């Protein structure tokens, strides 16, 4: 009896799907995913710098400034991206200009 309940061929998976997921759930999930993508979409800037990537870029940028200090972080971004760089400090877009 235990082996019969553990047998995956014993259950008909097509009969379980309509019971567990109503028909309206799929369009709602698709709509939520679409709205999430639209909400997080941001135009790409012509100014070089780390990407936004759903808010992760600003966190990494700000963390680098806290961890390395302003001078070393500016030197790092200037070596990586050039003389004119866009970064985020405290959630605000900041431009580093150096030569």
C-alpha positions in Angstrom: 0.0 0.0 0.0 2.9 2.4 0.8 4.6 1.6 -2.5 1.4 2.3 -4.4 1.1 5.8 -2.9 4.7 6.6 -3.7 4.4 5.5 -7.3 4.4 8.6 -9.5 2.5 6.8 -12.3 -0.4 6.3 -9.8 -1.3 10.1 -10.0 -2.6 11.8 -13.1 -0.8 15.2 -13.1 -3.3 16.8 -15.6 -6.1 16.3 -13.1 -4.1 18.1 -10.3 -3.2 21.3 -12.2 -6.7 22.7 -12.6 -7.4 22.1 -8.9 -4.3 23.8 -7.7 -4.1 26.7 -10.1 -7.2 28.6 -11.2 -7.5 29.7 -14.8 -7.2 33.4 -13.8 -3.9 32.9 -12.0 -1.8 32.6 -15.2 -2.9 36.0 -16.8 -2.4 37.7 -13.4 1.1 36.3 -13.1 2.0 37.3 -16.6 0.6 40.8 -16.0 2.6 41.2 -12.8 5.8 40.1 -14.5 5.2 42.6 -17.3 4.6 45.4 -14.9 7.7 44.5 -12.9 9.8 44.6 -16.1 8.3 48.0 -17.1 8.8 49.4 -13.6 12.5 48.4 -13.5 13.2 49.4 -17.1 15.5 52.4 -17.3 16.9 54.0 -20.4 20.6 53.3 -20.9 22.8 56.3 -20.5 25.4 57.4 -22.9 27.7 58.1 -19.9 29.8 55.1 -18.9 29.6 53.6 -15.5 28.2 50.6 -13.7 24.7 49.5 -14.8 21.5 50.0 -12.8 20.4 46.3 -12.9 17.2 46.7 -10.8 18.8 48.7 -8.1 21.8 46.4 -7.5 24.2 48.7 -9.3 23.6 51.7 -7.0 24.0 49.4 -3.9 27.3 48.1 -5.2 28.5 51.6 -6.2 27.6 53.1 -2.8 29.1 50.1 -1.0 32.4 50.5 -2.9 32.6 54.2 -1.8 32.0 53.3 1.8 34.4 50.4 1.7 37.3 51.9 -0.3 36.9 55.6 0.5 36.2 58.3 -2.0 39.7 58.6 -3.4 40.4 55.0 -4.1 36.8 54.4 -5.4 37.1 57.3 -7.8 40.5 56.0 -9.0 38.9 52.5 -9.5 36.0 53.9 -11.6 38.2 56.2 -13.6 40.6 53.3 -14.5 37.6 51.0 -15.3 35.3 53.4 -17.2 37.4 56.5 -18.2 37.6 60.2 -17.3 33.8 60.9 -17.0 31.9 58.3 -15.0 28.3 58.0 -13.7 28.0 56.3 -10.2 25.5 56.3 -7.4 26.2 57.6 -4.0 23.4 57.4 -1.4 21.0 56.5 -4.1 21.7 59.6 -6.2 23.3 59.7 -9.6 26.7 61.2 -9.2 29.2 62.1 -11.9 33.0 61.8 -11.4 35.1 64.0 -13.7 38.8 63.6 -13.6 41.8 63.9 -15.8 
